[in-house]
Each structure stands twice: as structure tokens, then as C-alpha cells.
């Protein structure tokens, strides 16, 4: 993944001979989120009727074992470390793309 002022893009070699190389490029033009959302939101259909929702939050009876300003370690089942990954920064959000786990060197 590469970036210039107007787009994000990726290139790949399709074929390579002694005297020729055939490349392919795919690109995504940059666009401000507000501009994209103004156009995209009108294409969305449907709605959510929250008044008919069957989900209810459980009651808290005061016996919960919670205490302010405390911390407990979480489960150790977390993703493996990544190497050779690519990150894309859009100006507001970061997207981590691809990469290899420590076992896939």
C-alpha cells in the first residue's frame, strides 16, 4: 500500500519477461469523511425501531464485586505480535493492514 497526495494505491507485477514487465495498479482516491458520508448516507435504507427492542439491561443489585479505581489483568488470550505490517492513517483513524505473526517469518 502506498500513498500520494490524491490517493492510496497498490501495484503488482502481473508478468515479467526478458524485455517486458506488465504491472497492475489499484487505487482509492482520497476524500474527506464528511464529503463521503454526505453522499453515502443517502444510499442507506432501513431503520432501527428501538421502542420494540427485546433487550433489557440486567438489574444491578448492589452485590456486584466492583470497586472504583481498581484494575484486574485480563485474559492472556490476545493476538500474537505482528511484524512487517502496514498502517494507513486517514487523518482521523488508523487502520492496521496485513503483517505477519511471530511464527510466520
N, C-alpha and C positions, 0 to 999 in steps of 0.2 A: 504494500500500500504506500503510495506517495501522495504528495500534496503540493499544489501550487496556489497562486492567489485566487484562481477561479474554480478549482475542482479538487476532488480526491480521485486517484486513478491507480490502476494496476496494469502492468504489462507482462506478457509471457511470450516465450518463443514457441511458435507452432511447429515450424520445420526449420531445419538447418542443413544446408548443403555446403559443398566446397566453395561456391561463389554466391550463394544467396542465403538470406535469413528471412523468414516470414514471421512477423510479430502480430500480436493481437493486443488491443488496449480496451479496457472497460473503464468508464468514468462516471462520476456522480458530481454534478455541478453543485457548488456551494450556494446555499440560500439561507437567509435569516430565518430562524424558527418562526417568528411572528408572521412572516410572509407565507411560509409553507402552511402553518396552522390555519391562517385565514382562508386559504384555498382548500385544504384537506378537510376541515371540519364540516363544510357544507356537503361533502360526499358521504358522510357517516349517516347511517339510518338507525332507528330504534331508540329506545329509551329504557330507563330502569325505573320501575314503579316501586319506590321504597315503602310506600304505605301498605303493600301486600307482602312484604318480606316476612318469611317464616323464622328467620334467625333472630334470636334474642340473646343478649349478653347474659352470662350467668350472674346470679346474685353473689355478692361478696359478703360473707357472714362475719367478718372481723376476726376470724380464726386463722387467716392466711399467715404464713410464715414469711412475711415481707418486712424489711426494715429499711428506712431511709438511709442513704449514704453508705450502702454496703455493696460488695461485689463478690460474685462467685464465679469461678472458672467455668467455661462452657465445655461441652463435649469436644474431645480432641479429634473428631472426625471432620477434618477440614480439607479443602483441596490441596493437592501437592504443590510444591513450589514450581514456578514457571521460569523458563529460560527462552531467550530469543523471541520474545513476544513483541507485538507492535501495539502501540496505543495511539488512538486518534482523539484529539482534543477539538471539540466543535466550538469552543468559546464559552460554553456553559457546562457541558457534560463530557466526561472521558469515557471512551469505550476501549476495553482491552480486547485485542483480537489475536487469535491463534496462539502460537507458542508451543513449547514442549515441556512436558513434565520432567522431573529429575531422572526418571527411569528411561526416557526416550531420547537420549542424547544421540 
